[in-house]
Amino acid sequence: MKLVKQGKISHFQPEWAISHHLQAGFSTRNGGVSRPPFNSLNLAYHTEDARQNVEGNRSTLARSFGLQTHQLLTVNQVHGSDILVIDEANYDLSHFLTLESDAIVTNQPGIMIGVLVADCYPVLLFDPVQRVVAAVHVGWRGAADSLLGKTVASMNSLFGCQSRQLLAAVGPGIAASSYTVDRPVRDAFQAGSGYWKQIARETGLHQWQLDLQKSCLLQLEASGVDPARISVVRESTCAHRELFFSYRRDRGQTGRQMGFILLP
């Protein structure tokens, strides 16, 4: 994964996106018009940033890849496990903004699907054979509920994908050293399938450091994705203020970056 400049913005680009001529990556916080504390490329409407700023930032992102703003598709993320599947042409994507979902799968070209994050992990998937892409928002609830595994299973069952031929990219999120969770989070993982013992380290009474990046990697591998076909951004959102928004570091007063992918 390397940091590249595209138009006015910089983003982390997985190696496989270049070789397959895909527009895919993870935006940084830089290159937009928003003022502090949302400076500068805040891409989320649900923050307290002025709507015209977010619209301008989304337009900048779209135009950097030769697109119109209406070709950028995001949804209302609710830390759930619902998956939006788009398998036919849609000429008006604006109604998806209010649809509650935390993963998007499509085989339709010309739509840049994206998930918004500021400590949670954005994950991108691509099947170069069936020409299917996915963008997944993985917070602790999604990890505990194996949202990534469910997304891979949906790609396989609905589009005839095969896990071993998928390419994946895990974007920037909060490092375990900056992410302490409590007992309700532990209980959710133990009731689900998020590999609690492998990703949690106890640091105090009912306190654990949680490695969400490792959870993403374990879920992908358990779903049959070849580890050699997974790209990872190693930088932590919390530690790199110059690159990323971070909900925990900034105590909620912050913007959102995006993981995005587009079938040409």
Secondary structure, DSSP 4 states (H G I P E B T S, - for coil): -EEEEETTEEEEE-HHHHHTT-EEEEE-S-SS-PPTTS-S----TTSSS-HHHHHHHHHHHHHHTT--GGGEE--B--SS--EEEE-S--S--GGGGGSB-SEEEE--TT-EEEEEESSSEEEEEEETTTTEEEEEEE-HHHHHTTHHHHHHHHHHHHH---GGG-EEEE--B--GGG-EE-HHHHHHHHHTTS-HHHHEEEEETTEEEE-HHHHHHHHHHHTT--GGGEEE---BTTT-TTT---TTTTTT----EEEEEE--
